[in-house]
Amino acid sequence: MALDPGAPGRARMRARLLREGTRDLALARLSCEAERNLLLLDLIDQIGGNPSPSEMPAQVLGAFANDDLLGIAALRPSLVIEAGMPESVLDSLLPYFEAIETGLVKSPREIVDLLWRRLERRGKRAMIDRIEQALSLRPADFRQLESPSDVRIRPAQEGDLEALVHAARASLREEGRPDPFDGDPMGFRRWVRGRLVRARVAEQGGEICWVGYADVRRREGWLVQGVYTWPEQRRRGIAQAGMSALADEAFANGADHVQLAVVAGNEPALALYAKIGFAAFDELRTVLFF
């Protein structure tokens, strides 16, 4: 799509997949607003790498006018769009978004609002469509509260796999999302196993009762996802202990901040994170579409 079709001499905007040669350019662009683009930063850093067999390689798209990079979006493993992307740039990438038969987009609300109006007009339908609060915690605001004395936080191990498969499936059911385990049990187990290195668990009485995944671990920030507490262990300070330990680990490794997202209206979760020192910094919209 042309930046200005009626004005001769204006550079035309073209989209192309980012390669290793454009990785530094893309990282520099997103670093200006790292907090809102943390996952996208991490996906770009994976370009040219060797993902584990259980993980889909990152595929990231750039919109260019000559050699100027004007916008960035990941197509897989999920659709992630640069915060603040201009509408004209979004439209130049639209044919690539339309080609995704089924997928998940999670990005700042204002950009997903623009995208989803376009995808709906082209026949896409939503299975899940929700608003989330993006929260962040900085070292100066971190309040490490007292935790149950019999709770142990540790990195996940291979022997934890079945418990984490159970947690992943239970979390999907609570969110009303399809359970991929039903169609591909072995593939689902491989996917969970591929995330073990990023998982931290809480153990009480020899039983796992909480899990959280530090899916992005960068100097710019850590992104925690997949947080789940076993229902019978909720409101006992276990999730607070797990998140405090993760934040402590992140700051010990030099992270600027820790961030996560909570579904809007989940007041118990928002209250828990506020006690630790998390504060809202953005509003996200997540759409699972087909």
C-alpha positions as CSV (number, residue, x, y, z in Angstrom):
1,M,0.0,0.0,0.0
2,A,1.3,3.5,-0.9
3,L,1.9,6.0,1.9
4,D,0.1,8.6,-0.3
5,P,-1.1,7.1,-3.6
6,G,-1.9,10.5,-5.0
7,A,1.5,12.1,-4.4
8,P,4.2,11.2,-6.9
9,G,7.7,10.7,-5.5
10,R,6.5,9.4,-2.1
11,A,8.0,6.2,-1.0
12,R,5.7,3.2,-1.1
13,M,5.2,1.1,2.0
14,R,6.0,-2.6,1.6
15,A,5.9,-5.4,4.1
16,R,8.5,-8.1,4.4
17,L,9.7,-10.7,6.9
18,L,12.5,-9.5,9.2
19,R,15.8,-11.4,8.8
20,E,18.9,-11.4,10.9
21,G,20.2,-8.4,9.0
22,T,17.3,-6.2,10.1
23,R,17.1,-7.5,13.7
24,D,19.3,-4.7,15.2
25,L,17.2,-2.1,13.4
26,A,14.0,-3.6,14.8
27,L,15.4,-3.9,18.3
28,A,16.5,-0.3,18.3
29,R,13.0,0.8,17.2
30,L,11.2,-1.1,19.9
31,S,13.6,-0.3,22.7
32,C,12.3,3.3,22.7
33,E,9.1,1.9,24.3
34,A,10.3,-1.4,25.7
35,E,7.7,-1.8,28.4
36,R,4.8,-1.9,25.9
37,N,6.7,-4.0,23.4
38,L,8.5,-6.5,25.6
39,L,7.2,-9.7,24.0
40,L,7.8,-8.3,20.5
41,L,11.4,-7.5,21.5
42,D,12.0,-11.0,22.6
43,L,10.4,-12.5,19.5
44,I,12.7,-10.4,17.3
45,D,15.7,-11.5,19.2
46,Q,14.8,-15.1,18.3
47,I,15.1,-14.5,14.6
48,G,17.7,-16.8,13.1
49,G,17.9,-18.9,16.3
50,N,17.1,-22.5,16.9
51,P,13.8,-23.0,18.8
52,S,13.2,-26.2,20.6
53,P,11.2,-28.9,18.7
54,S,8.1,-28.1,20.8
55,E,8.0,-24.4,20.0
56,M,7.0,-22.6,16.8
57,P,9.8,-20.4,15.4
58,A,9.2,-16.7,15.6
59,Q,8.0,-15.0,12.4
60,V,8.1,-11.2,12.5
61,L,7.0,-8.8,9.8
62,G,8.2,-5.3,9.1
63,A,6.6,-2.4,7.2
64,F,9.3,-0.5,5.2
65,A,9.3,2.7,3.1
66,N,12.6,2.3,1.2
67,D,15.0,1.4,4.1
68,D,12.9,3.1,6.8
69,L,11.2,0.7,9.2
70,L,7.8,2.1,10.1
71,G,6.1,-0.7,12.0
72,I,6.6,-4.3,13.3
73,A,4.2,-7.2,14.0
74,A,4.8,-10.8,14.9
75,L,2.7,-13.4,13.0
76,R,3.6,-16.4,15.0
77,P,3.7,-18.0,17.5
78,S,0.9,-15.5,18.1
79,L,-0.1,-12.2,16.6
80,V,1.7,-9.3,18.5
81,I,1.5,-5.7,17.1
82,E,3.8,-2.9,17.9
83,A,2.3,-0.4,20.4
84,G,1.2,2.9,18.8
85,M,1.4,1.5,15.2
86,P,-0.1,4.1,12.8
87,E,-3.3,3.1,11.0
88,S,-1.7,3.4,7.6
89,V,1.1,1.0,8.6
90,L,-1.5,-1.4,10.0
91,D,-3.3,-1.4,6.7
92,S,-0.2,-2.3,4.8
93,L,0.2,-5.4,6.9
94,L,-3.4,-6.4,6.8
95,P,-3.1,-9.0,3.9
96,Y,-0.7,-11.0,6.1
97,F,-3.1,-10.9,9.1
98,E,-6.0,-12.0,6.9
99,A,-4.1,-15.1,5.8
100,I,-4.0,-16.4,9.3
101,E,-6.8,-18.9,9.4
102,T,-7.0,-19.2,13.2
103,G,-4.9,-17.4,15.8
104,L,-4.5,-15.3,18.9
105,V,-3.8,-11.6,19.0
106,K,-2.8,-9.9,22.2
107,S,-1.6,-6.3,22.0
108,P,-2.5,-2.8,23.3
109,R,-6.2,-2.3,23.1
110,E,-6.2,0.7,20.7
111,I,-4.3,-1.2,18.0
112,V,-6.4,-4.4,18.4
113,D,-9.6,-2.4,18.1
114,L,-8.4,-1.1,14.7
115,L,-7.3,-4.5,13.5
116,W,-10.3,-6.4,14.7
117,R,-12.8,-4.1,12.9
118,R,-10.9,-4.9,9.7
119,L,-10.8,-8.7,10.3
120,E,-14.5,-8.8,11.3
121,R,-15.4,-7.2,8.0
122,R,-13.5,-10.0,6.2
123,G,-15.4,-12.7,8.0
124,K,-13.2,-13.5,11.0
125,R,-15.1,-14.5,14.2
126,A,-13.9,-14.5,17.8
127,M,-14.0,-17.4,20.3
128,I,-12.5,-15.3,23.0
129,D,-12.5,-11.5,23.1
130,R,-11.5,-9.8,26.4
131,I,-9.8,-6.8,27.9
132,E,-6.8,-7.2,30.2
133,Q,-4.9,-4.9,32.5
134,A,-1.1,-4.9,31.9
135,L,0.7,-4.5,35.2
136,S,4.3,-3.8,36.0
137,L,6.5,-3.8,39.0
138,R,9.8,-1.9,39.5
139,P,12.4,-2.6,42.1
140,A,11.7,0.6,44.1
141,D,8.0,-0.4,44.4
142,F,8.6,-4.1,45.3
143,R,7.0,-5.1,48.6
144,Q,8.0,-8.7,49.5
145,L,5.3,-9.7,51.9
146,E,5.4,-12.6,54.4
147,S,4.6,-15.9,52.9
148,P,3.5,-19.3,54.4
149,S,6.4,-20.9,56.1
150,D,5.7,-24.3,54.6
151,V,5.7,-23.2,51.0
152,R,8.8,-23.8,48.9
153,I,9.3,-21.9,45.6
154,R,11.7,-23.6,43.1
155,P,12.4,-24.1,39.4
156,A,10.2,-26.7,37.7
157,Q,11.7,-30.1,37.1
158,E,11.0,-33.0,34.7
159,G,9.1,-34.8,37.4
160,D,6.6,-31.9,37.6
161,L,5.5,-32.3,34.0
162,E,2.1,-34.0,34.6
163,A,1.2,-31.4,37.3
164,L,2.0,-28.6,34.8
165,V,0.0,-30.3,32.0
166,H,-2.9,-30.5,34.4
167,A,-2.5,-26.8,35.3
168,A,-2.2,-25.7,31.7
169,R,-5.4,-27.6,30.8
170,A,-7.3,-26.3,33.9
171,S,-6.3,-22.7,33.1
172,L,-7.6,-23.0,29.5
173,R,-10.9,-24.4,30.7
174,E,-11.3,-21.5,33.2
175,E,-10.7,-19.1,30.4
176,G,-13.2,-20.8,28.1
177,R,-10.5,-21.7,25.6
178,P,-10.3,-24.9,23.5
179,D,-8.1,-27.6,25.1
180,P,-5.5,-28.8,22.5
181,F,-4.7,-31.8,24.7
182,D,-7.9,-33.5,23.5
183,G,-6.7,-33.6,19.9
184,D,-3.0,-34.1,20.5
185,P,-2.0,-35.2,24.0
186,M,1.6,-35.9,23.0
187,G,2.0,-32.6,21.3
188,F,0.5,-30.7,24.3
189,R,2.9,-32.5,26.6
190,R,5.9,-31.6,24.4
191,W,4.7,-27.9,24.4
192,V,4.6,-27.9,28.2
193,R,7.9,-29.7,28.5
194,G,9.5,-27.1,26.2
195,R,8.5,-24.4,28.8
196,L,9.8,-26.2,31.9
197,V,13.0,-24.2,31.9
198,R,10.9,-21.0,32.3
199,A,8.6,-22.4,35.0
200,R,8.7,-21.7,38.7
201,V,6.5,-23.7,41.0
202,A,5.2,-23.5,44.6
203,E,5.2,-26.7,46.6
204,Q,3.4,-27.3,49.9
205,G,3.4,-30.6,51.7
206,G,5.2,-32.2,48.7
207,E,2.5,-31.2,46.3
208,I,2.7,-28.5,43.6
209,C,0.0,-25.9,44.1
210,W,1.1,-22.9,42.0
211,V,3.0,-22.3,38.7
212,G,4.2,-19.2,36.8
213,Y,6.3,-18.9,33.7
214,A,8.9,-16.3,33.1
215,D,8.4,-16.4,29.4
216,V,10.5,-13.3,28.7
217,R,13.7,-12.7,30.7
218,R,15.5,-9.6,29.4
219,R,17.3,-6.7,30.9
220,E,14.4,-4.5,29.7
221,G,12.0,-6.6,31.7
222,W,10.6,-10.0,32.6
223,L,7.2,-11.1,31.3
224,V,5.3,-13.6,33.5
225,Q,2.5,-15.7,31.9
226,G,0.6,-18.9,32.5
227,V,0.1,-18.1,36.2
228,Y,-2.2,-20.7,37.8
229,T,-3.0,-21.6,41.4
230,W,-4.7,-24.9,42.3
231,P,-8.3,-23.9,43.3
232,E,-8.2,-25.5,46.7
233,Q,-5.0,-23.5,47.6
234,R,-6.2,-20.1,46.6
235,R,-6.3,-17.1,49.0
236,R,-3.7,-18.7,51.2
237,G,-0.8,-16.5,50.3
238,I,0.7,-19.1,47.9
239,A,0.4,-17.0,44.7
240,Q,1.8,-14.0,46.5
241,A,4.8,-16.1,47.5
242,G,5.3,-17.4,44.0
243,M,5.1,-14.0,42.4
244,S,7.3,-12.4,45.0
245,A,10.0,-15.0,44.4
246,L,9.8,-14.5,40.7
247,A,10.1,-10.7,41.1
248,D,13.0,-11.2,43.4
249,E,14.8,-13.4,40.9
250,A,14.1,-11.0,38.1
251,F,15.6,-8.0,40.0
252,A,18.6,-10.1,41.1
253,N,19.3,-10.7,37.4
254,G,19.1,-6.9,36.6
255,A,15.6,-6.7,35.1
256,D,14.2,-3.2,34.8
257,H,10.7,-4.4,35.7
258,V,8.4,-7.4,35.9
259,Q,5.1,-7.4,34.0
260,L,2.0,-9.5,33.6
261,A,-1.6,-9.2,32.5
262,V,-4.8,-9.8,34.4
263,V,-8.3,-10.1,32.9
264,A,-10.2,-6.9,33.6
265,G,-12.6,-7.5,36.5
266,N,-10.5,-10.1,38.3
267,E,-10.4,-8.1,41.4
268,P,-8.8,-10.8,43.7
269,A,-5.8,-11.0,41.3
270,L,-5.5,-7.3,40.9
271,A,-5.6,-6.8,44.7
272,L,-2.9,-9.5,45.2
273,Y,-0.6,-7.9,42.7
274,A,-1.2,-4.4,44.1
275,K,0.0,-5.7,47.5
276,I,3.3,-6.7,46.0
277,G,3.6,-3.3,44.3
278,F,2.4,-3.9,40.7
279,A,0.7,-1.0,39.0
280,A,-1.3,-0.7,35.7
281,F,0.6,0.7,32.7
282,D,-1.5,-0.4,29.7
283,E,-4.8,-1.9,28.6
284,L,-4.6,-4.9,26.4
285,R,-7.2,-6.7,24.2
286,T,-6.9,-10.4,23.5
287,V,-8.9,-12.0,20.7
288,L,-8.8,-15.8,19.8
289,F,-10.2,-15.8,16.3
290,F,-11.0,-18.2,13.4
